[in-house]
Amino acid sequence: MNPFLEFIEVNKNRYMDELKELIAIPSISTNPENTGDIQRCAQWLANHLQGLGIEHVQVIPTEKHPIVYGDWLHADGKPTVLIYGHYDVQPVDPIELWTSPPFEATVREGNLYARGTADDKGQIFIHLKAIEAYFKNAGSLPINIKFLIEGEEEIGSPNLEIFVKKNSDLLAADIVLISDSAMFARGVPSICYGLRGLTYMEVELTGPNRDLHSGSFGGSVHNPIQALSEIIASLHDKKGRVTIPGFYDDVRSLSKKERAAFKKLPFKEKDYANDLGVKQLYGEKGYTTLERLWARPTLECNGIWGGFTGDGAKTVIPSKAAAKISMRLVPDQDPDRIAKLFEKHIKKIAPRSTTVVVKSIHGGKPAITPIESPGVRAAIVALKKAFGKDPLYQREGGSIPIVVQFEEILGISTVLLGFGLPDENSHSPNEFLNLENFYGGIKTSLFFMEELSHLQAGFGKKKRSEK
């Protein structure tokens, strides 16, 4: 691989110039005034893919922002990788907190600062440069490649699932590769193999038919804020476990190998608590903080409101009180089943002095790619070759719905090979991508393709969903 690595070294400055050009396009998907920039960014990527040697490149319209597709399918008998990413970015507000202009990429202290560097232009660009190095030095690729780059990820990908369902044959592959996440820490190459799912609910309690004077009516009716607070407080026991009957029935336990892998990560609970500004951490007894973050289900109150919250005083017993509650789920838990269990339990424990309405807002299934799977093993080897040290295994406490959709619709699993950092400010001012990770990522992508080339086509196929 030496000619490939030498090519990367020689072209580092050009890579920076090209990435800065891509980043300079303010492709903010949520702002109508940036619609033209979204189109321009999609076309920039399409042109760049074509310039690399990718074929069948298309800018495909959707109901909102276009999807960029392209492929190269001449490695007979070799696996096919579907590389997913997104070219849209978050808004830049508050602009006054940026040290340098958000769309003028600036290098400082080994990092490239600008909106979209880590999330996700810089990370998708990593794979473009790895593919270029292969084409320039070998004239072809060792595996088959397909690209699916969308422009709506930052607004919830409203048209992506529809596109994947309609184009399942076009997107057929052995594995999906996504680089839109972070390594565990600086200097710690790691592979993420699991994501939690989500069930998101809203609870509204109604007491009296109107707001009441707390002096004239206090002591005669159940205050909905008090009743709701009592309900929320009862959803955890003294050991930090969720009290909803059946909540843990389908939870997949961590294996001994996984627990051992988590212990190898450079994590100190005291430092974690200090960084968050809390004196003591909290959670389900019997598990480490990392285990609770990644591999145990949780229930959190995300918002609560009711009554008077303005300046001054207003002595009122409110008619209504409400709360938003999310539950993060782990492998084998089903978000619809958890939603039903939650609703049944809330209606059972709500006091008769109030009327309760429970709504399911949205949900998503958890996802996991076993660490013994061929794709994860190939990624581990690639990371070690690129960064010169043994990578570690991690999960992610959040959710990426498209990962589950790829598995259910296309029947293929995902390798989450991220090169960001936990403090990269991906949705905040001064977003950055560490340049050591950027160049290491290009090398990792090269080695990943090389490792997969030793496998036969069809290694990652699963049965497609009947939905």
Secondary structure, DSSP 8 states (H G I E B T S, - for coil): -HHHHHHHHHTHHHHHHHHHHHHTS--BTT-GGGHHHHHHHHHHHHHHHHHHT-EEEEEE--SSS-EEEEEE---TTS-EEEEEEE--B----SGGG-SS-TTS-EEETTEEESTTTTTTHHHHHHHHHHHHHHHHHHSS-SSEEEEEEES-GGGT-TTHHHHHHHTTTTT--SEEEE--SB-SBTTB-EEEEEE-EEEEEEEEEE-SSS-EEHHHHTTTS--HHHHHHHHHHTTB-TTS-B-STTTTTT-----HHHHHHHHTS---HHHHHHHHT-SS----TTS-HHHHHHTS-EEEEEEEEES--SSS---EE-SEEEEEEEEEE-TT--HHHHHHHHHHHHHHHS-TTSEEEEEEEEEE--EE--TTSHHHHHHHHHHHHHHSS--EEEEESS--HHHHHIIIII---EEE---B-TTS-TTSTT-EEEHHHHHHHHHHHHHHHHHHTTS-TTTT-------
